[in-house]
């Protein structure tokens, strides 16, 4: 798998992460009023893990730890790539179909 092959991978995430997006400390949704919580007017907050440096560290960890496991199972013919940017029902159906197609490892 190439570095940019993850569906929510290296190419798309930086557009969201570190973009100064702020959320209500109470409800987590984007506000209707710029900079303030819709419920009580509290200042919006940024999650501690919603920064480019955290994202970059996650990607380093992915490439050093997860990617080799993916390659191992791809080599065994037991890896299926799925688009996770779809409905939960569609993803679940594809997972069930993928599991059904594999026989137990011997």
C-alpha positions as CSV (number, residue, x, y, z in Angstrom):
1,X,0.0,0.0,0.0
2,X,1.4,3.4,-0.9
3,X,1.6,6.1,1.6
4,X,-1.3,8.0,0.1
5,X,-3.5,5.0,-0.4
6,X,-5.3,5.2,3.0
7,X,-8.8,6.5,2.5
8,X,-8.4,9.0,5.3
9,X,-4.7,9.1,4.9
10,X,-1.8,11.4,4.4
11,X,-3.5,13.4,1.6
12,X,-6.8,14.3,3.2
13,X,-6.2,14.5,7.0
14,X,-4.0,17.7,7.0
15,X,-6.9,19.6,5.5
16,X,-8.9,18.9,8.6
17,X,-6.3,18.5,11.3
18,X,-4.6,21.7,12.6
19,X,-7.0,23.9,10.8
20,X,-7.9,25.7,14.0
21,X,-11.3,24.0,14.1
22,X,-12.9,24.5,17.4
23,X,-15.7,22.8,19.2
24,X,-18.0,23.4,22.1
25,X,-16.6,22.0,25.4
26,X,-20.1,20.7,26.1
27,X,-21.6,19.3,22.9
28,X,-18.7,18.8,20.5
29,X,-20.6,20.2,17.5
30,X,-19.5,23.2,15.4
31,X,-21.2,26.3,16.7
32,X,-23.8,28.5,15.1
33,X,-22.1,31.6,16.6
34,X,-18.4,32.1,15.7
35,X,-16.1,31.3,18.6
36,X,-18.7,30.5,21.2
37,X,-20.8,27.5,22.5
38,X,-24.4,27.7,21.4
39,X,-25.5,26.4,24.9
40,X,-23.8,28.7,27.3
41,X,-21.6,31.1,25.3
42,X,-18.4,29.4,26.6
43,X,-15.3,29.8,24.4
44,X,-14.7,27.0,21.9
45,X,-11.8,24.6,22.5
46,X,-9.4,22.6,20.3
47,X,-8.8,19.0,21.1
48,X,-5.2,18.3,22.2
49,X,-4.9,15.6,19.6
50,X,-6.2,17.8,16.8
51,X,-2.9,19.2,15.7
52,X,-0.6,18.6,12.8
53,X,2.3,17.4,15.0
54,X,0.0,14.7,16.5
55,X,-1.2,13.7,13.1
56,X,2.4,13.5,11.8
57,X,3.4,11.2,14.7
58,X,0.4,9.0,14.0
59,X,1.4,8.7,10.4
60,X,5.0,7.8,11.4
61,X,3.6,5.1,13.7
62,X,1.3,3.9,11.0
63,X,4.1,3.5,8.5
64,X,6.5,1.9,11.0
65,X,4.0,-0.4,12.7
66,X,0.8,-0.9,10.8
67,X,2.0,-0.9,7.2
68,X,4.3,-3.9,7.6
69,X,1.3,-5.9,9.0
70,X,-0.8,-4.9,6.1
71,X,2.0,-6.0,3.7
72,X,2.3,-9.3,5.5
73,X,-1.4,-10.1,5.0
74,X,-1.4,-8.8,1.5
75,X,1.4,-11.2,0.7
76,X,-0.7,-14.1,2.1
77,X,-3.6,-12.9,-0.1
78,X,-5.6,-12.2,3.0
79,X,-6.0,-8.4,2.8
80,X,-8.9,-6.5,1.3
81,X,-8.8,-2.7,0.8
82,X,-12.1,-1.0,1.6
83,X,-13.4,2.5,1.3
84,X,-14.3,3.7,4.8
85,X,-15.8,6.9,3.6
86,X,-19.3,5.4,3.1
87,X,-22.3,4.5,5.1
88,X,-21.9,2.2,8.1
89,X,-24.3,-0.3,6.5
90,X,-22.3,-0.4,3.3
91,X,-19.0,-0.9,5.1
92,X,-20.5,-3.5,7.4
93,X,-21.9,-5.5,4.4
94,X,-18.5,-5.4,2.7
95,X,-16.8,-6.6,5.9
96,X,-19.2,-9.5,6.2
97,X,-18.6,-10.4,2.5
98,X,-14.9,-10.2,2.9
99,X,-14.9,-12.5,6.0
100,X,-17.2,-15.0,4.2
101,X,-14.7,-15.2,1.3
102,X,-11.8,-16.3,3.4
103,X,-11.3,-19.8,4.7
104,X,-9.5,-20.3,8.0
105,X,-5.7,-20.2,7.9
106,X,-4.2,-23.6,7.9
